[in-house]
Structures are given as C-alpha cells and as structure tokens.
C-alpha cells in the first residue's frame, strides 16, 4: 500500500480525489488537507509516499510547500492554472494535471508515481550492492555472431528495440544484443547504467550535461530525458557529486 495525502482548499475537489483513491487498491488515503501547513504537520509525524496537491492554497502554496521539504515525497500537482506546470517540473514533481482531472488521467499520474517510487527502491538497493561487491569492468552479450565481450566504459548508451537492445560505444560501433531493455537495466545497474527514458539507458560515466528534457553525452549525442526518470537521476547520481555553495 502506498500512503498518500490530498491537499486542496476546495471541498468538492478533495471529495473527487477521495473517490478516485478509493477505487485504487494500492493507495491508502492518510489525510485530506486544506492547506500546505497541514501537510507539513502530517509529514513530520509519518512517512508519506505520494501527495496529490493543488498549487494555489492559503498560507502555503503547493510550490512553496515542496520548496520547504528537504526530502519530499512524490508530488502530483493538480491545478486550475496550467501556467504553474513549468515551475512545478523545475521542482522535480512527478506529474502535473489540470482540473478537473478525469479518473483515467488520475490513474496515469498514480502509475507514474508508483513507477518512480519502485525505481528509487531498486536504485537504492543497487547502490548498496555496488558498495559491497567488486564488479568487473566488462560484461558479455549474446548476439548474432555468438558471445561478445563489451567493456563497460566503452558504452555510451543502450536503446530499446523491443525484445532486443542496441548498444552504442565510444568508437562509434553499434552492437545488437538479444536482451530487452528492462532485463538489461536490471543486470547493468551495478555497472553505473541508469534509465533516463522508457527507450534508453545511459552510462553515468558519460553524462556531460543534463538539460530540461535531454542529456548530452560525452560524444555530444543528446538522449531524451523524461520527467518520470529525471528526479531519480538527480537523487541517485547528480546530487551526490554536485558542488554546492553551502
């Protein structure tokens, strides 16, 4: 069960979201809040996985609420004002929907939230594994020629091709392996590969620049970066090595 909160100062909107949440077995509604201050009070006392929040609220807006939290839960903004979307995504919220939100759109936001939560759990487990295991700097793939050795540092990124995956290397070679991207991701997380888009894994050693919706690699190739994976990339890779002003 994923613990969630509704934050909205309008009774009708809270009632709508409550009815939606009751239809989804994996969600447990902990509280309905009218202000951001009420949300803060609850977050101090118990762990929450997802907050479904309006933006324009009294005392503390949804945007101000996220800014006050050092390690915020997953936030989904649901607002009547689409102009808040850009600022919301700059705060790494997982999704932004415009009122009135339909049930199918709400389910989409829930699925994105759960996917991110589970990805974060997997990434945390993989980080612990890296610290406790000595891993080789190469791996083997099965391709049409047989078994081929691939040096990990040579790989820039991996692209999904359905049941197969295409590996792109620094020396401009392309290798096709008989493994789907999801299975490749599970087996390569301990080798510094991370999902940044439903179609792509990238080698974190070759990330040169992270932009709003794309990643530029060391060979200047751009890979799309989806919002579903952007926050995970920041928390598990970028923030750990980012020089701060203090």
Secondary structure, 3 states (H helix, E strand, C coil): CEEEEEECCCHHHHHHHHHHHHCCCCEEEEEEECCHHHHHHHHHHCCCCEEEECCCCCCCCHHHHHHHCCCCCEEEEEECCHHHHHHHHHCCCCEEEECCCCHHHHHHHHHHHHHHHHHHHHHHHHHHHHHHCCCCCEEEEEECCEEEEEEHHHEEEEEEECCEEEEEECCCCEEEECCCHHHHHHHHHHHCEEEEECCEEEEHHHEEEECCCEEEECCCCEEECCHHHHHHHHHHHHHHHCCCCC
